Amino acid sequence: MKTISIKITLLLSIILLSCGSKQLSKDEAKSIINQCQEKSGKEIFKTNKYTYGVIDIPDSSNANFSNFLDKHKKMEELGFVSINDTKKDNRQFGKSKNGIVEITLTPQGEEYLVGRVENFFGKLSAQFKSCEYKIKEIIEIQEISDRNQAKVKVAFERYNETPFFKESNEKGNPKEIIKTVPFRKTTDGWKLCD
C-alpha cells in the first residue's frame, strides 16, 4: 500500500511539473497577442498630422501655395474634407494678407481622426490614422525560466493604408516593424495582458 501511494505521489508530481514547465510555442504566443488585442479593442496603427480649420492662404508667389491647395483639394475629392471659398480675414490678430480658407472634416474624414489640438485662430492640428499593423510572424522566443518570463520577438506588417498615409513617410510607417513583447508565466499558463 505504501509503494502504491509513493508511485501515485511521484506520478502526480511529474504531471504537475511537466504542466508548469510548458514552453511557449510560436502559435500560442501569436494567439495570446491576438486575444489581448481583441480584448483591449485597440488595433495597432500609425498616424500622420493634417492641418485643417481656419487656415491662412500662403502668398501665391510662395512655392508652398500650390502644394497647400493640392493637398487639401485631393482630400476634398476623396470626400474627407470640404473647403469653403476664400473668406475675408476678420480676425483681430495674425491677419493674413491673402485671406483665409475654412477646411472642415466630413463624417467620412472624422472616421480616421485620432486626436486634435486647436490654436488661437481656429486652425486645427490633428492626427489621423494612416495605416494599421497586424502580426506577420513570431520570429523568436527567448524564455527566461528563472524569472518565469519570455521575450517574444514579433514581426508586424503594414496593411489597410488610409488616404492620410504618405508614401514619402516610409521611415515612420515601415512595411514591417519588429517588436519584442514581454510574456510572463503564471500557474494558469503564459500571459501578456492579464
Beta strands, then each sheet from edge to edge (+ up, - down):
strand 1: 44-56
strand 2: 81-87
strand 3: 100-105
strand 4: 113-118
strand 5: 123-144
strand 6: 149-159
strand 7: 176-186
strand 8: 189-191
sheet 1: 2+ 3- 1+ 5- 4+
sheet 2: 2+ 3- 1+ 5- 6+ 7- 8+
end
